[in-house]
Amino acid sequence: ELSEKLGVTADALQRVVGRIDNRQGSIGKAIADSTLYDELRETLRNTNDLVRDIKKNPKRYIKLGIF
C-alpha cells in the first residue's frame, strides 16, 4: 500500500513538473517569463519607497479631523 501511494505521488509530481517545463499553468508561465520577475522587483522597489515616504511624511497620507 505504501509503495502504491508513493507511485501515485511520483506520477502526480511528474505531471506537475511536466506542466511547469512546458510553461503551462500560472507557475510554468511565471518561471519562464523574466518580465514578470522584473515587474515584481519594480513593484517591490516602489512599495518600499512609498512606505519610507509615509514614515517620513505621515501627514501627507493620513488626515485626521475631529468635527
PQR file of N, CA, C, O and H, with PARSE charges and radii, in Angstrom:
ATOM      1  N   GLU A   1       0.826  -1.196   0.000 -0.4000 1.5000
ATOM      2  CA  GLU A   1       0.000   0.000   0.000 -0.0000 2.0000
ATOM      3  C   GLU A   1       0.870   1.260   0.000  0.5500 1.7000
ATOM      4  O   GLU A   1       0.567   2.213  -0.718 -0.5500 1.4000
ATOM      5  N   LEU A   2       1.929   1.279   0.781 -0.4000 1.5000
ATOM      6  CA  LEU A   2       2.819   2.437   0.812 -0.0000 2.0000
ATOM      7  C   LEU A   2       3.493   2.641  -0.538  0.5500 1.7000
ATOM      8  O   LEU A   2       3.588   3.766  -1.030 -0.5500 1.4000
ATOM      9  H   LEU A   2       2.175   0.505   1.364  0.4000 1.0000
ATOM     10  N   SER A   3       3.960   1.551  -1.134 -0.4000 1.5000
ATOM     11  CA  SER A   3       4.626   1.684  -2.433 -0.0000 2.0000
ATOM     12  C   SER A   3       3.639   2.152  -3.507  0.5500 1.7000
ATOM     13  O   SER A   3       4.016   2.879  -4.426 -0.5500 1.4000
ATOM     14  H   SER A   3       3.883   0.637  -0.735  0.4000 1.0000
ATOM     15  N   GLU A   4       2.394   1.738  -3.386 -0.4000 1.5000
ATOM     16  CA  GLU A   4       1.380   2.198  -4.339 -0.0000 2.0000
ATOM     17  C   GLU A   4       1.142   3.699  -4.183  0.5500 1.7000
ATOM     18  O   GLU A   4       1.040   4.423  -5.174 -0.5500 1.4000
ATOM     19  H   GLU A   4       2.088   1.148  -2.639  0.4000 1.0000
ATOM     20  N   LYS A   5       1.053   4.162  -2.933 -0.4000 1.5000
ATOM     21  CA  LYS A   5       0.861   5.596  -2.686 -0.0000 2.0000
ATOM     22  C   LYS A   5       2.062   6.399  -3.173  0.5500 1.7000
ATOM     23  O   LYS A   5       1.905   7.481  -3.739 -0.5500 1.4000
ATOM     24  H   LYS A   5       1.136   3.574  -2.129  0.4000 1.0000
ATOM     25  N   LEU A   6       3.249   5.872  -2.952 -0.4000 1.5000
ATOM     26  CA  LEU A   6       4.453   6.550  -3.440 -0.0000 2.0000
ATOM     27  C   LEU A   6       4.455   6.623  -4.967  0.5500 1.7000
ATOM     28  O   LEU A   6       4.850   7.636  -5.544 -0.5500 1.4000
ATOM     29  H   LEU A   6       3.377   4.994  -2.492  0.4000 1.0000
ATOM     30  N   GLY A   7       4.021   5.564  -5.606 -0.4000 1.5000
ATOM     31  CA  GLY A   7       3.938   5.558  -7.064 -0.0000 2.0000
ATOM     32  C   GLY A   7       2.944   6.585  -7.583  0.5500 1.7000
ATOM     33  O   GLY A   7       3.221   7.289  -8.554 -0.5500 1.4000
ATOM     34  H   GLY A   7       3.700   4.741  -5.138  0.4000 1.0000
ATOM     35  N   VAL A   8       1.793   6.669  -6.940 -0.4000 1.5000
ATOM     36  CA  VAL A   8       0.772   7.647  -7.333 -0.0000 2.0000
ATOM     37  C   VAL A   8       1.301   9.063  -7.124  0.5500 1.7000
ATOM     38  O   VAL A   8       1.109   9.938  -7.968 -0.5500 1.4000
ATOM     39  H   VAL A   8       1.568   6.097  -6.151  0.4000 1.0000
ATOM     40  N   THR A   9       1.968   9.277  -5.993 -0.4000 1.5000
ATOM     41  CA  THR A   9       2.537  10.594  -5.703 -0.0000 2.0000
ATOM     42  C   THR A   9       3.619  10.956  -6.712  0.5500 1.7000
ATOM     43  O   THR A   9       3.664  12.089  -7.191 -0.5500 1.4000
ATOM     44  H   THR A   9       2.124   8.565  -5.308  0.4000 1.0000
ATOM     45  N   ALA A  10       4.478  10.018  -7.036 -0.4000 1.5000
ATOM     46  CA  ALA A  10       5.543  10.264  -8.015 -0.0000 2.0000
ATOM     47  C   ALA A  10       4.955  10.584  -9.385  0.5500 1.7000
ATOM     48  O   ALA A  10       5.458  11.467 -10.080 -0.5500 1.4000
ATOM     49  H   ALA A  10       4.441   9.097  -6.647  0.4000 1.0000
ATOM     50  N   ASP A  11       3.907   9.884  -9.778 -0.4000 1.5000
ATOM     51  CA  ASP A  11       3.251  10.160 -11.057 -0.0000 2.0000
ATOM     52  C   ASP A  11       2.657  11.569 -11.074  0.5500 1.7000
ATOM     53  O   ASP A  11       2.798  12.302 -12.053 -0.5500 1.4000
ATOM     54  H   ASP A  11       3.498   9.167  -9.213  0.4000 1.0000
ATOM     55  N   ALA A  12       1.996  11.935  -9.985 -0.4000 1.5000
ATOM     56  CA  ALA A  12       1.390  13.269  -9.908 -0.0000 2.0000
ATOM     57  C   ALA A  12       2.464  14.352  -9.958  0.5500 1.7000
ATOM     58  O   ALA A  12       2.301  15.368 -10.633 -0.5500 1.4000
ATOM     59  H   ALA A  12       1.881  11.340  -9.190  0.4000 1.0000
ATOM     60  N   LEU A  13       3.554  14.130  -9.245 -0.4000 1.5000
ATOM     61  CA  LEU A  13       4.658  15.089  -9.243 -0.0000 2.0000
ATOM     62  C   LEU A  13       5.266  15.217 -10.632  0.5500 1.7000
ATOM     63  O   LEU A  13       5.619  16.314 -11.066 -0.5500 1.4000
ATOM     64  H   LEU A  13       3.687  13.304  -8.697  0.4000 1.0000
ATOM     65  N   GLN A  14       5.385  14.111 -11.312 -0.4000 1.5000
ATOM     66  CA  GLN A  14       5.937  14.122 -12.668 -0.0000 2.0000
ATOM     67  C   GLN A  14       5.032  14.920 -13.615  0.5500 1.7000
ATOM     68  O   GLN A  14       5.526  15.641 -14.482 -0.5500 1.4000
ATOM     69  H   GLN A  14       5.099  13.220 -10.959  0.4000 1.0000
ATOM     70  N   ARG A  15       3.723  14.793 -13.451 -0.4000 1.5000
ATOM     71  CA  ARG A  15       2.796  15.567 -14.286 -0.0000 2.0000
ATOM     72  C   ARG A  15       2.927  17.065 -14.001  0.5500 1.7000
ATOM     73  O   ARG A  15       2.921  17.883 -14.920 -0.5500 1.4000
ATOM     74  H   ARG A  15       3.322  14.207 -12.747  0.4000 1.0000
ATOM     75  N   VAL A  16       3.043  17.410 -12.731 -0.4000 1.5000
ATOM     76  CA  VAL A  16       3.183  18.823 -12.356 -0.0000 2.0000
ATOM     77  C   VAL A  16       4.468  19.404 -12.933  0.5500 1.7000
ATOM     78  O   VAL A  16       4.454  20.480 -13.532 -0.5500 1.4000
ATOM     79  H   VAL A  16       3.048  16.745 -11.984  0.4000 1.0000
ATOM     80  N   VAL A  17       5.568  18.698 -12.754 -0.4000 1.5000
ATOM     81  CA  VAL A  17       6.853  19.166 -13.278 -0.0000 2.0000
ATOM     82  C   VAL A  17       6.801  19.264 -14.801  0.5500 1.7000
ATOM     83  O   VAL A  17       7.358  20.197 -15.380 -0.5500 1.4000
ATOM     84  H   VAL A  17       5.579  17.825 -12.268  0.4000 1.0000
ATOM     85  N   GLY A  18       6.150  18.325 -15.441 -0.4000 1.5000
ATOM     86  CA  GLY A  18       6.000  18.373 -16.895 -0.0000 2.0000
ATOM     87  C   GLY A  18       5.240  19.604 -17.349  0.5500 1.7000
ATOM     88  O   GLY A  18       5.599  20.231 -18.346 -0.5500 1.4000
ATOM     89  H   GLY A  18       5.698  17.567 -14.971  0.4000 1.0000
ATOM     90  N   ARG A  19       4.196  19.950 -16.622 -0.4000 1.5000
ATOM     91  CA  ARG A  19       3.427  21.159 -16.968 -0.0000 2.0000
ATOM     92  C   ARG A  19       4.271  22.410 -16.777  0.5500 1.7000
ATOM     93  O   ARG A  19       4.205  23.341 -17.580 -0.5500 1.4000
ATOM     94  H   ARG A  19       3.904  19.441 -15.812  0.4000 1.0000
ATOM     95  N   ILE A  20       5.063  22.429 -15.711 -0.4000 1.5000
ATOM     96  CA  ILE A  20       5.942  23.581 -15.479 -0.0000 2.0000
ATOM     97  C   ILE A  20       6.975  23.673 -16.592  0.5500 1.7000
ATOM     98  O   ILE A  20       7.216  24.754 -17.130 -0.5500 1.4000
ATOM     99  H   ILE A  20       5.116  21.673 -15.059  0.4000 1.0000
ATOM    100  N   ASP A  21       7.586  22.543 -16.941 -0.4000 1.5000
ATOM    101  CA  ASP A  21       8.583  22.521 -18.021 -0.0000 2.0000
ATOM    102  C   ASP A  21       7.989  22.989 -19.346  0.5500 1.7000
ATOM    103  O   ASP A  21       8.671  23.631 -20.144 -0.5500 1.4000
ATOM    104  H   ASP A  21       7.391  21.665 -16.504  0.4000 1.0000
ATOM    105  N   ASN A  22       6.725  22.669 -19.576 -0.4000 1.5000
ATOM    106  CA  ASN A  22       6.053  23.060 -20.820 -0.0000 2.0000
ATOM    107  C   ASN A  22       5.428  24.448 -20.739  0.5500 1.7000
ATOM    108  O   ASN A  22       4.710  24.876 -21.642 -0.5500 1.4000
ATOM    109  H   ASN A  22       6.170  22.147 -18.928  0.4000 1.0000
ATOM    110  N   ARG A  23       5.713  25.140 -19.641 -0.4000 1.5000
ATOM    111  CA  ARG A  23       5.214  26.510 -19.422 -0.0000 2.0000
ATOM    112  C   ARG A  23       3.693  26.569 -19.423  0.5500 1.7000
ATOM    113  O   ARG A  23       3.093  27.517 -19.930 -0.5500 1.4000
ATOM    114  H   ARG A  23       6.296  24.792 -18.907  0.4000 1.0000
ATOM    115  N   GLN A  24       3.087  25.552 -18.854 -0.4000 1.5000
ATOM    116  CA  GLN A  24       1.634  25.512 -18.726 -0.0000 2.0000
ATOM    117  C   GLN A  24       1.262  25.930 -17.314  0.5500 1.7000
ATOM    118  O   GLN A  24       2.020  25.697 -16.373 -0.5500 1.4000
ATOM    119  H   GLN A  24       3.574  24.782 -18.442  0.4000 1.0000
ATOM    120  N   GLY A  25       0.116  26.536 -17.167 -0.4000 1.5000
ATOM    121  CA  GLY A  25      -0.344  26.956 -15.856 -0.0000 2.0000
ATOM    122  C   GLY A  25       0.390  28.205 -15.382  0.5500 1.7000
ATOM    123  O   GLY A  25       1.350  28.654 -16.008 -0.5500 1.4000
ATOM    124  H   GLY A  25      -0.500  26.725 -17.932  0.4000 1.0000
ATOM    125  N   SER A  26      -0.070  28.748 -14.289 -0.4000 1.5000
ATOM    126  CA  SER A  26       0.482  30.002 -13.769 -0.0000 2.0000
ATOM    127  C   SER A  26       1.946  29.887 -13.386  0.5500 1.7000
ATOM    128  O   SER A  26       2.743  30.765 -13.715 -0.5500 1.4000
ATOM    129  H   SER A  26      -0.851  28.384 -13.780  0.4000 1.0000
ATOM    130  N   ILE A  27       2.306  28.822 -12.698 -0.4000 1.5000
ATOM    131  CA  ILE A  27       3.696  28.663 -12.254 -0.0000 2.0000
ATOM    132  C   ILE A  27       4.622  28.484 -13.443  0.5500 1.7000
ATOM    133  O   ILE A  27       5.690  29.094 -13.491 -0.5500 1.4000
ATOM    134  H   ILE A  27       1.658  28.109 -12.431  0.4000 1.0000
ATOM    135  N   GLY A  28       4.235  27.672 -14.388 -0.4000 1.5000
ATOM    136  CA  GLY A  28       5.064  27.461 -15.573 -0.0000 2.0000
ATOM    137  C   GLY A  28       5.284  28.738 -16.354  0.5500 1.7000
ATOM    138  O   GLY A  28       6.391  29.004 -16.821 -0.5500 1.4000
ATOM    139  H   GLY A  28       3.367  27.177 -14.350  0.4000 1.0000
ATOM    140  N   LYS A  29       4.237  29.528 -16.497 -0.4000 1.5000
ATOM    141  CA  LYS A  29       4.357  30.796 -17.214 -0.0000 2.0000
ATOM    142  C   LYS A  29       5.207  31.788 -16.430  0.5500 1.7000
ATOM    143  O   LYS A  29       6.015  32.511 -17.013 -0.5500 1.4000
ATOM    144  H   LYS A  29       3.338  29.312 -16.117  0.4000 1.0000
ATOM    145  N   ALA A  30       5.028  31.824 -15.112 -0.4000 1.5000
ATOM    146  CA  ALA A  30       5.787  32.765 -14.284 -0.0000 2.0000
ATOM    147  C   ALA A  30       7.275  32.448 -14.293  0.5500 1.7000
ATOM    148  O   ALA A  30       8.108  33.353 -14.347 -0.5500 1.4000
ATOM    149  H   ALA A  30       4.372  31.237 -14.639  0.4000 1.0000
ATOM    150  N   ILE A  31       7.606  31.175 -14.240 -0.4000 1.5000
ATOM    151  CA  ILE A  31       9.013  30.775 -14.231 -0.0000 2.0000
ATOM    152  C   ILE A  31       9.678  31.125 -15.555  0.5500 1.7000
ATOM    153  O   ILE A  31      10.852  31.493 -15.583 -0.5500 1.4000
ATOM    154  H   ILE A  31       6.930  30.439 -14.196  0.4000 1.0000
ATOM    155  N   ALA A  32       8.944  31.015 -16.639 -0.4000 1.5000
ATOM    156  CA  ALA A  32       9.512  31.238 -17.968 -0.0000 2.0000
ATOM    157  C   ALA A  32       9.580  32.713 -18.352  0.5500 1.7000
ATOM    158  O   ALA A  32      10.245  33.059 -19.328 -0.5500 1.4000
ATOM    159  H   ALA A  32       7.990  30.717 -16.616  0.4000 1.0000
ATOM    160  N   ASP A  33       8.909  33.584 -17.608 -0.4000 1.5000
ATOM    161  CA  ASP A  33       8.776  34.982 -18.019 -0.0000 2.0000
ATOM    162  C   ASP A  33       9.646  35.893 -17.164  0.5500 1.7000
ATOM    163  O   ASP A  33       9.302  36.177 -16.016 -0.5500 1.4000
ATOM    164  H   ASP A  33       8.369  33.303 -16.815  0.4000 1.0000
ATOM    165  N   SER A  34      10.758  36.350 -17.705 -0.4000 1.5000
ATOM    166  CA  SER A  34      11.636  37.246 -16.946 -0.0000 2.0000
ATOM    167  C   SER A  34      11.003  38.619 -16.771  0.5500 1.7000
ATOM    168  O   SER A  34      11.371  39.355 -15.855 -0.5500 1.4000
ATOM    169  H   SER A  34      11.038  36.119 -18.637  0.4000 1.0000
ATOM    170  N   THR A  35      10.058  38.973 -17.632 -0.4000 1.5000
ATOM    171  CA  THR A  35       9.373  40.257 -17.496 -0.0000 2.0000
ATOM    172  C   THR A  35       8.611  40.311 -16.183  0.5500 1.7000
ATOM    173  O   THR A  35       8.612  41.341 -15.510 -0.5500 1.4000
ATOM    174  H   THR A  35       9.759  38.374 -18.376  0.4000 1.0000
ATOM    175  N   LEU A  36       7.969  39.229 -15.815 -0.4000 1.5000
ATOM    176  CA  LEU A  36       7.241  39.170 -14.553 -0.0000 2.0000
ATOM    177  C   LEU A  36       8.187  39.418 -13.389  0.5500 1.7000
ATOM    178  O   LEU A  36       7.859  40.180 -12.480 -0.5500 1.4000
ATOM    179  H   LEU A  36       7.969  38.392 -16.362  0.4000 1.0000
ATOM    180  N   TYR A  37       9.336  38.795 -13.403 -0.4000 1.5000
ATOM    181  CA  TYR A  37      10.338  38.980 -12.352 -0.0000 2.0000
ATOM    182  C   TYR A  37      10.732  40.452 -12.255  0.5500 1.7000
ATOM    183  O   TYR A  37      10.756  41.024 -11.165 -0.5500 1.4000
ATOM    184  H   TYR A  37       9.602  38.176 -14.142  0.4000 1.0000
ATOM    185  N   ASP A  38      11.036  41.056 -13.389 -0.4000 1.5000
ATOM    186  CA  ASP A  38      11.450  42.458 -13.402 -0.0000 2.0000
ATOM    187  C   ASP A  38      10.346  43.372 -12.882  0.5500 1.7000
ATOM    188  O   ASP A  38      10.609  44.305 -12.123 -0.5500 1.4000
ATOM    189  H   ASP A  38      11.016  40.592 -14.275  0.4000 1.0000
ATOM    190  N   GLU A  39       9.111  43.101 -13.292 -0.4000 1.5000
ATOM    191  CA  GLU A  39       7.995  43.927 -12.843 -0.0000 2.0000
ATOM    192  C   GLU A  39       7.729  43.757 -11.352  0.5500 1.7000
ATOM    193  O   GLU A  39       7.384  44.726 -10.676 -0.5500 1.4000
ATOM    194  H   GLU A  39       8.897  42.343 -13.909  0.4000 1.0000
ATOM    195  N   LEU A  40       7.881  42.552 -10.833 -0.4000 1.5000
ATOM    196  CA  LEU A  40       7.712  42.336  -9.395 -0.0000 2.0000
ATOM    197  C   LEU A  40       8.784  43.062  -8.600  0.5500 1.7000
ATOM    198  O   LEU A  40       8.499  43.636  -7.549 -0.5500 1.4000
ATOM    199  H   LEU A  40       8.160  41.765 -11.383  0.4000 1.0000
ATOM    200  N   ARG A  41      10.008  43.040  -9.095 -0.4000 1.5000
ATOM    201  CA  ARG A  41      11.088  43.783  -8.418 -0.0000 2.0000
ATOM    202  C   ARG A  41      10.800  45.277  -8.410  0.5500 1.7000
ATOM    203  O   ARG A  41      11.009  45.949  -7.399 -0.5500 1.4000
ATOM    204  H   ARG A  41      10.239  42.574  -9.949  0.4000 1.0000
ATOM    205  N   GLU A  42      10.323  45.793  -9.527 -0.4000 1.5000
ATOM    206  CA  GLU A  42       9.986  47.218  -9.620 -0.0000 2.0000
ATOM    207  C   GLU A  42       8.843  47.562  -8.667  0.5500 1.7000
ATOM    208  O   GLU A  42       8.873  48.603  -8.010 -0.5500 1.4000
ATOM    209  H   GLU A  42      10.153  45.248 -10.347  0.4000 1.0000
ATOM    210  N   THR A  43       7.839  46.695  -8.592 -0.4000 1.5000
ATOM    211  CA  THR A  43       6.720  46.912  -7.678 -0.0000 2.0000
ATOM    212  C   THR A  43       7.199  46.937  -6.235  0.5500 1.7000
ATOM    213  O   THR A  43       6.775  47.791  -5.457 -0.5500 1.4000
ATOM    214  H   THR A  43       7.815  45.850  -9.125  0.4000 1.0000
ATOM    215  N   LEU A  44       8.074  46.013  -5.870 -0.4000 1.5000
ATOM    216  CA  LEU A  44       8.611  45.994  -4.510 -0.0000 2.0000
ATOM    217  C   LEU A  44       9.430  47.241  -4.216  0.5500 1.7000
ATOM    218  O   LEU A  44       9.354  47.793  -3.119 -0.5500 1.4000
ATOM    219  H   LEU A  44       8.418  45.318  -6.501  0.4000 1.0000
ATOM    220  N   ARG A  45      10.200  47.680  -5.177 -0.4000 1.5000
ATOM    221  CA  ARG A  45      11.001  48.892  -5.007 -0.0000 2.0000
ATOM    222  C   ARG A  45      10.080  50.096  -4.780  0.5500 1.7000
ATOM    223  O   ARG A  45      10.322  50.905  -3.884 -0.5500 1.4000
ATOM    224  H   ARG A  45      10.262  47.231  -6.069  0.4000 1.0000
ATOM    225  N   ASN A  46       9.033  50.211  -5.587 -0.4000 1.5000
ATOM    226  CA  ASN A  46       8.084  51.315  -5.434 -0.0000 2.0000
ATOM    227  C   ASN A  46       7.357  51.255  -4.097  0.5500 1.7000
ATOM    228  O   ASN A  46       7.134  52.285  -3.460 -0.5500 1.4000
ATOM    229  H   ASN A  46       8.837  49.553  -6.315  0.4000 1.0000
ATOM    230  N   THR A  47       6.990  50.056  -3.673 -0.4000 1.5000
ATOM    231  CA  THR A  47       6.321  49.890  -2.384 -0.0000 2.0000
ATOM    232  C   THR A  47       7.235  50.305  -1.246  0.5500 1.7000
ATOM    233  O   THR A  47       6.800  50.984  -0.316 -0.5500 1.4000
ATOM    234  H   THR A  47       7.171  49.220  -4.190  0.4000 1.0000
ATOM    235  N   ASN A  48       8.496  49.904  -1.309 -0.4000 1.5000
ATOM    236  CA  ASN A  48       9.456  50.307  -0.276 -0.0000 2.0000
ATOM    237  C   ASN A  48       9.619  51.820  -0.240  0.5500 1.7000
ATOM    238  O   ASN A  48       9.675  52.413   0.838 -0.5500 1.4000
ATOM    239  H   ASN A  48       8.850  49.353  -2.064  0.4000 1.0000
ATOM    240  N   ASP A  49       9.694  52.447  -1.402 -0.4000 1.5000
ATOM    241  CA  ASP A  49       9.797  53.910  -1.460 -0.0000 2.0000
ATOM    242  C   ASP A  49       8.573  54.569  -0.837  0.5500 1.7000
ATOM    243  O   ASP A  49       8.700  55.545  -0.097 -0.5500 1.4000
ATOM    244  H   ASP A  49       9.648  51.966  -2.277  0.4000 1.0000
ATOM    245  N   LEU A  50       7.394  54.041  -1.132 -0.4000 1.5000
ATOM    246  CA  LEU A  50       6.165  54.591  -0.578 -0.0000 2.0000
ATOM    247  C   LEU A  50       6.130  54.445   0.941  0.5500 1.7000
ATOM    248  O   LEU A  50       5.768  55.392   1.639 -0.5500 1.4000
ATOM    249  H   LEU A  50       7.291  53.249  -1.733  0.4000 1.0000
ATOM    250  N   VAL A  51       6.496  53.289   1.456 -0.4000 1.5000
ATOM    251  CA  VAL A  51       6.499  53.067   2.906 -0.0000 2.0000
ATOM    252  C   VAL A  51       7.470  54.028   3.578  0.5500 1.7000
ATOM    253  O   VAL A  51       7.150  54.605   4.618 -0.5500 1.4000
ATOM    254  H   VAL A  51       6.790  52.520   0.888  0.4000 1.0000
ATOM    255  N   ARG A  52       8.652  54.208   2.998 -0.4000 1.5000
ATOM    256  CA  ARG A  52       9.625  55.155   3.554 -0.0000 2.0000
ATOM    257  C   ARG A  52       9.049  56.573   3.582  0.5500 1.7000
ATOM    258  O   ARG A  52       9.205  57.293   4.569 -0.5500 1.4000
ATOM    259  H   ARG A  52       8.912  53.739   2.153  0.4000 1.0000
ATOM    260  N   ASP A  53       8.386  56.966   2.499 -0.4000 1.5000
ATOM    261  CA  ASP A  53       7.825  58.310   2.441 -0.0000 2.0000
ATOM    262  C   ASP A  53       6.672  58.476   3.427  0.5500 1.7000
ATOM    263  O   ASP A  53       6.525  59.540   4.028 -0.5500 1.4000
ATOM    264  H   ASP A  53       8.260  56.382   1.698  0.4000 1.0000
ATOM    265  N   ILE A  54       5.855  57.444   3.601 -0.4000 1.5000
ATOM    266  CA  ILE A  54       4.768  57.511   4.588 -0.0000 2.0000
ATOM    267  C   ILE A  54       5.345  57.688   5.985  0.5500 1.7000
ATOM    268  O   ILE A  54       4.822  58.471   6.777 -0.5500 1.4000
ATOM    269  H   ILE A  54       5.974  56.580   3.113  0.4000 1.0000
ATOM    270  N   LYS A  55       6.415  56.970   6.291 -0.4000 1.5000
ATOM    271  CA  LYS A  55       7.048  57.110   7.608 -0.0000 2.0000
ATOM    272  C   LYS A  55       7.648  58.500   7.784  0.5500 1.7000
ATOM    273  O   LYS A  55       7.591  59.074   8.872 -0.5500 1.4000
ATOM    274  H   LYS A  55       6.840  56.333   5.647  0.4000 1.0000
ATOM    275  N   LYS A  56       8.217  59.031   6.723 -0.4000 1.5000
ATOM    276  CA  LYS A  56       8.870  60.337   6.782 -0.0000 2.0000
ATOM    277  C   LYS A  56       7.845  61.476   6.786  0.5500 1.7000
ATOM    278  O   LYS A  56       8.046  62.483   7.465 -0.5500 1.4000
ATOM    279  H   LYS A  56       8.263  58.564   5.840  0.4000 1.0000
ATOM    280  N   ASN A  57       6.768  61.328   6.048 -0.4000 1.5000
ATOM    281  CA  ASN A  57       5.752  62.378   5.892 -0.0000 2.0000
ATOM    282  C   ASN A  57       4.344  61.828   6.107  0.5500 1.7000
ATOM    283  O   ASN A  57       3.540  61.828   5.175 -0.5500 1.4000
ATOM    284  H   ASN A  57       6.604  60.510   5.496  0.4000 1.0000
ATOM    285  N   PRO A  58       4.033  61.363   7.308 -0.5600 1.5000
ATOM    286  CA  PRO A  58       2.723  60.732   7.516  0.2800 2.0000
ATOM    287  C   PRO A  58       1.546  61.677   7.264  0.5500 1.7000
ATOM    288  O   PRO A  58       0.477  61.238   6.840 -0.5500 1.4000
ATOM    289  N   LYS A  59       1.740  62.965   7.525 -0.4000 1.5000
ATOM    290  CA  LYS A  59       0.633  63.914   7.340 -0.0000 2.0000
ATOM    291  C   LYS A  59       0.238  64.050   5.873  0.5500 1.7000
ATOM    292  O   LYS A  59      -0.885  64.447   5.565 -0.5500 1.4000
ATOM    293  H   LYS A  59       2.608  63.321   7.871  0.4000 1.0000
ATOM    294  N   ARG A  60       1.131  63.731   4.996 -0.4000 1.5000
ATOM    295  CA  ARG A  60       0.830  63.789   3.568 -0.0000 2.0000
ATOM    296  C   ARG A  60      -0.211  62.725   3.189  0.5500 1.7000
ATOM    297  O   ARG A  60      -0.963  62.899   2.230 -0.5500 1.4000
ATOM    298  H   ARG A  60       2.044  63.409   5.247  0.4000 1.0000
ATOM    299  N   TYR A  61      -0.248  61.632   3.946 -0.4000 1.5000
ATOM    300  CA  TYR A  61      -1.099  60.494   3.589 -0.0000 2.0000
ATOM    301  C   TYR A  61      -2.271  60.281   4.541  0.5500 1.7000
ATOM    302  O   TYR A  61      -3.300  59.728   4.151 -0.5500 1.4000
ATOM    303  H   TYR A  61       0.362  61.491   4.726  0.4000 1.0000
ATOM    304  N   ILE A  62      -2.118  60.716   5.782 -0.4000 1.5000
ATOM    305  CA  ILE A  62      -3.144  60.461   6.796 -0.0000 2.0000
ATOM    306  C   ILE A  62      -3.652  61.794   7.320  0.5500 1.7000
ATOM    307  O   ILE A  62      -2.904  62.563   7.924 -0.5500 1.4000
ATOM    308  H   ILE A  62      -1.283  61.165   6.100  0.4000 1.0000
ATOM    309  N   LYS A  63      -4.910  62.054   7.087 -0.4000 1.5000
ATOM    310  CA  LYS A  63      -5.508  63.302   7.550 -0.0000 2.0000
ATOM    311  C   LYS A  63      -6.565  62.958   8.595  0.5500 1.7000
ATOM    312  O   LYS A  63      -7.522  62.235   8.318 -0.5500 1.4000
ATOM    313  H   LYS A  63      -5.517  61.429   6.596  0.4000 1.0000
ATOM    314  N   LEU A  64      -6.376  63.483   9.787 -0.4000 1.5000
ATOM    315  CA  LEU A  64      -7.328  63.254  10.863 -0.0000 2.0000
ATOM    316  C   LEU A  64      -8.060  64.553  11.159  0.5500 1.7000
ATOM    317  O   LEU A  64      -7.445  65.615  11.263 -0.5500 1.4000
ATOM    318  H   LEU A  64      -5.599  64.071  10.012  0.4000 1.0000
ATOM    319  N   GLY A  65      -9.330  64.464  11.289 -0.4000 1.5000
ATOM    320  CA  GLY A  65     -10.118  65.639  11.633 -0.0000 2.0000
ATOM    321  C   GLY A  65     -11.149  65.270  12.683  0.5500 1.7000
ATOM    322  O   GLY A  65     -11.776  64.212  12.624 -0.5500 1.4000
ATOM    323  H   GLY A  65      -9.829  63.601  11.205  0.4000 1.0000
ATOM    324  N   ILE A  66     -11.307  66.156  13.631 -0.4000 1.5000
ATOM    325  CA  ILE A  66     -12.320  65.947  14.667 -0.0000 2.0000
ATOM    326  C   ILE A  66     -13.355  67.049  14.499  0.5500 1.7000
ATOM    327  O   ILE A  66     -13.062  68.235  14.651 -0.5500 1.4000
ATOM    328  H   ILE A  66     -10.797  67.016  13.679  0.4000 1.0000
ATOM    329  N   PHE A  67     -14.544  66.634  14.190 -0.4000 1.5000
ATOM    330  CA  PHE A  67     -15.698  67.513  13.958 -0.0000 2.0000
ATOM    331  C   PHE A  67     -15.387  68.448  12.873  0.5500 1.7000
ATOM    332  O   PHE A  67     -16.223  69.279  12.515 -0.5500 1.4000
ATOM    333  H   PHE A  67     -14.782  65.671  14.067  0.4000 1.0000
TER
END
